[in-house]
């Protein structure tokens, strides 16, 4: 195994272990409360990010939707060019940014709030602009990315995904999603069949 790969594995394992110790249940409860309260009023959930986090947002829109929280992907830059039209006042938008200072996301968050929506921030910097502008903010921070230059998003992306997967678990548990419901939403593939202990 090459030294660079060994280094990546060592750093990513350490960062993941350190990060997982920072997760706090009360922040998740606040985020779940914001989402469920909005849904009870007929509002919806959206998710957005710039750059690599935009791909995280697309995956999470799919995962959340498939586990009981219909979620719509909001394009991070197109939001200020008309895509905010998918929002209505009272909706919730999850915004992902490692630094919390990305200029394009700032413009999008301002547009989101101007359209009367609430913001759940996902960031590695709890002192950032995004953290301050969010109704609820979840920490997804690492010290090192794990690559040769320590620049390209690697470990931070893992942290963002992990935090959002945790949110999806909490929401699914709140909804008491049944195997029958899950299978109805997943008619294709091996997930589309009840297991023996679920029949």
Buried (B, 14 or more C-beta within 10 A) or exposed (E): EEEEEEBBEEBBEBBBEBBEEEBEEEBBEBBBEBBBEBBEEEBBBBBBBBBBBBBBBBBBBEBBBBBBBEBBBBBBBEBBEEBBEBBEEBBBBBBBBBBBBBEBBBBBBEBBBEBEBBBBBBBBBBEBBBBEBBBBBBBBBBEBBBBEEEEEBBBBBBBBBBBBBBBBEBBBEBBEBEEEEBBEEEEEEEEEEEEEEEE
